Amino acid sequence: QAQLIESGGGLVQAGGALRLSCTGSGRTLRSYTMAWFRQAPGKERELLAGIPWTGTYTYYADSVKGRFTISRDNAKNTVYLQMNSLKPEDTAVYYCAAKSSVPVNTRSSDYDYWGQGTQVTVSS
C-alpha cells in the first residue's frame, strides 16, 4: 500500500512562494496518477492540480492556473507543487493524493491514497 508523505508547507506573505513535496513510501509513484488538493475550514476539499502517470498532460483548477505548477520526478519518487504569487485565500491544508487509473478526476473519492496534509498559511 502506498504511503504519501507531504512536506514544504508553512507561513508565507502574500505574493510569496512555496514548494510542496509529496514522497512515496512503500510503492513507486511512477505507476500512479498524482494530484494536489486543498481544504480550507468550512469548505469542501478541492482539486488544484493533477498529472497522470503517463505524464501526457497536466490539469489545473482555474483558481491556481498560471500560479501553481505540478511536476513529478520519478527518479526521486516525488511529486511537487510549486506555488507562486500566493494569496491569503490560498490558506488551507494541502493534500497529496494518488490513484491507479489514468484520468485526473476532480472528485476526491476517486483517489485511492492520501497524505496526512500540510498547512499553508498566507498572510496579507
Disulfide bonds with the S-S distance in Angstrom:
Cys22-Cys96 1.99
